[in-house]
């Protein structure tokens, strides 16, 4: 049961807005992690790529679960 009941992806506008929120949060986290890795470590390019990939994957899971709890986002993908 979502915490915020009036804002579910029941129309194209709401679905686009919720997806834009998810994409912006995930992209921002990925950019921040990449910038911090560039500034603080001397890892090889592929090692940085692997770290950013793993952190972004975990961040996307957290963002999607949070949006599901708050808004019920993604419930339409259930069979």
N, C-alpha and C positions, 0 to 999 in steps of 0.2 A: 504494500500500500504506500503510495508516494506521500511525502510530507507536504508538498505543494500540489494540491489537487487540481487547480484550475488551469495549469499550464502543461498539458500533455501534447504529444505530437499528433493531434487530431486533424490538423490542416497542413497544407504544404508550407505555409509561412512559419508556423510554429515548429515544424520538423526541421526546416532549414535553419531557423534560429538556434534550436538546440544543438544541431550538428555543427553549426559555426562556433558555438561556445565550446563544444568538445574539441574541435580541431584547433581552435586558438589556444586553449589551455595546453594541449599536448605539444603543439609546435613551440609554444613559449618555453615549456620545460626542456624540450630538446635543445633549443638554442642556448638557454642558460647553462645547461650541462656542458655543451660543446665549448662555449666561451670559457667556462671555468677550467675545463681540461686543457684548453690551449694556453691559458695563462699560468697554470700551476704545475703541470706535468710535462715531462719530455717523452711521452709515449710515442711509439711509431704510429703511422697513420691508420693502419688496420686495427691496432689495439684501441685507439680512440674510437674508431668506428664501432667496434664490438661493444665497448662500454656505453656509448651513446645509444646504440641499438637496444641493448638490454634495459637501460634506464628508461628509454622512451616506451618500450613495450610495457614495463611495469607501470609507468605513469599513465599510459592509455588505459590499462585495466582499472587503475584507481579512479581515473576520471569517469570512465563509463559506468563503473559501479556506483560512484557518487551521484551521477546524473540519474541512474536508475532509482536510487533511494530517494532522491529529492523530487524528481519529476515523473518517474515511471518511464523514462526514456529507454528505448530498446525493447520494450515488451512486445512490440509488434513482430519482432524477429523470432519469438518463441513459436514452436509448432503447435 
